[in-house]
Amino acid sequence: MRHARPLAETSVVSIFVNPTQFAPGEDFDDYPRTFDADLERCAEADVDLVFAPAVPTMYPSGLVDTVTVDPGPLGAILEGAARPTDFRGVLTVVSSCWASSGQTSPCSARRTTRQHLDPADGARWLSASRSSDAPRSGRPTVSR
């Protein structure tokens, strides 16, 4: 977030635990949710807007009838080899957030190499109205 602040006039952060990244039987219900701490970090980083939707906001047709983004062969490597639904879920939610936000320069937290490369590119591929030369940036996720 601190990296993104000087890159754009407005900084927007999304906070969302995305159920489409989890396969049946995975740890979605137990996944940590630290909303208050996340908001504090956003305030410390001078974030302009926090988008923290509920699941029905992101998936108004429900999870079963949701249109998803197929990652193709990239979805079967790295984490995708062990969690085949993860990358499809990442691309689906990132493309939705990207399209809804009106932002022009994605800057994503990077927990893994795949997360750095693909969501920003996937969002760009899915948004023909965006400039293909829009700057993209990622930084490692820092936990306290």
N, C-alpha and C positions, 0 to 999 in steps of 0.2 A: 504494500500500500504506500509506503514511503517512497518507493521507487516510482510509482505511477503518478504521484502528486504533481511533480514538476512537468510531466509529459502532456498534460491536458488541462484545459480550463476547468473542467468538471470531472471529479472522480466519483465513480459509482462502484460499490461493492455489493456482491450478492452473497447472502448467507442462506444456504439451502442444502438439506440432506436429501439427496436425490434417490427416490426409491427405484428408479429404472436402472440404476447401477448395480443393484443387488438381485441376485438370483433367489428363487425360493429356497428357504433354509439358511440363507446367509444372515449376517448380523445386523440387518437394517434396524430392527427394534432396539438393539443394544448399542447401536452406534452413538458415540458421544455427541451430545448437543450442548454447546457452551455459549448460548446466545448472549447472555449478559457480558461475559468476558470478551466475546467477539465484538460487541458494540463498543466496549471500552477501548479496545485496540483500534477500532475505526475512528473513534473520537481523537485518540492520541495521534493518529496519522492524518488528521484533518480531512477525512473523507467527507464529501459533500452529500452523498445520498447512499443509504443502505436499502437494498431491495431484499426483503426477507419474506418471500411468498409462502403460503400454505400449499400443500400438495394439490388441492383442487384448482388453485390459481394457475399453476404450471401445467396441469393436466386436466382441463375442464371436461374432456370426454371420458375421463377415467383412465386407469393404467392399461386396461385391456385393449381399449380402442384408440390408444395414442399412436400417432404416426411417429416412427422412430427414424433415426439416421443410421444407416448401415455403414460401419467403418471399413467394410471390405476386408482384404487380407490383413490389414494392420490390426484388426480386432482379435486376431488369433495368435499374436506374438506378445512378448513381454508379459504384462499382467493378464492379458487376454488369454494366454495359454491356460491359466488357472481360473480366471474369472471371465468367462466369455461374454457376460452381459455388461460388464463394467464400461468398456469403451463405447459401446452403443449408447448407454445411458449418459455418459459424459458428453458425447457429441450432440445428443438430443437436447439435453438441458442447456448446454452452452449456446447452441444455435438459437434456442428460444429466448434466452436472456439477451443475447447479442442483438437479435432482431427487435426485441421489445425496448431495449435501452436507448437506441439511437446513437450510441457511442461509436467513435471512429477508430479508436486505437486500443485493441485488447491488450491487457497486461495481466497475465495469470500467475497465480501461485503455482509453483512447480514442486510437486512431491516426487515426481519421477520424470525421466526423460520423455516418456510418451505423453505425459500430461502437458509438458512444455510445448512439444511440437504440434500435437494434433488438435486440441480444442481451438486454438487461435486460427489455425489453417482451416479446420473444418467449418468454423463460423464464417470465415472469409469465403470459402467455397460456396456456402449456402446463401450468401447475400450478394447477389449480382449488383445491387445498388451501391455497395460499398466499394471504395477504391481498392484495387488490388495491390497498390503500393502503400497502403496504410501501415504505419509502423506497428510492429508487434513486439512484445517484450515479456520476459518471464524472469522471475527470481525465485530462488529456493524458498520454501515455506519455512518460516521461523516460528518455533513454538516456545512459549515461556514455561 
